[in-house]
Amino acid sequence: MPLNAELRSFYEARQQQIPAEIREIMRRAGQELADSGQADHALTVGAQAPRFTLPTATGQTLSLDDLLAEGPVVLTFYRGAWCPYCNIALRALQQHHDAITARGARLVAVSPQIPDESLSLTEKHSLAFDVLSDVGSDTAKQYGLAFDLPDDLAAVYDKLGFDLQRVNGGHPRMLPLPATYVIDRDGVIRWAFADTDYTRRAEPADILAALDALD
């Protein structure tokens, strides 16, 4: 099943479990974000990828220059381990990790969570790619992805127990748009996906096709 078909199926099932008033807050916030033009600020094909050095979920540090020294990079931004859509997307990337590395590329994921919250202990041992912590979303800002949650949606997330104040290291309101970039060895973005709708993600098949298209 394509990733976005799986995400849509999950979304439709989840909607039946969420009270109508919360669904309306989520719908309104999503529409406002789409109307804000935030997606137009996201870096796209042809841009130089901003450099970064970030801590990994296992306590090391990793830079984009380190990654590019080994070959092309697939860089994906996600909201956090609390987001079920993000977890579905990460699992899909894990399933395609061998195909990505077979093309000489390195996959890395970035979220605004502090390192200890980036992954559960089980996930730390099951994912074959690095997960980096962009606390404060400085890297997401450089890529044009960071935005602030509206008050009513932030309150809903608190009520749902996501505790973004803790897991995002004191930056509870700021999240990145879901985005994925294929960056060539020269640090140029050669393929890009960014969407204000967190229920939609880059298809792994499209990522592989973008890697195949690199010179």
Disulfide bonds with the S-S distance in Angstrom:
none
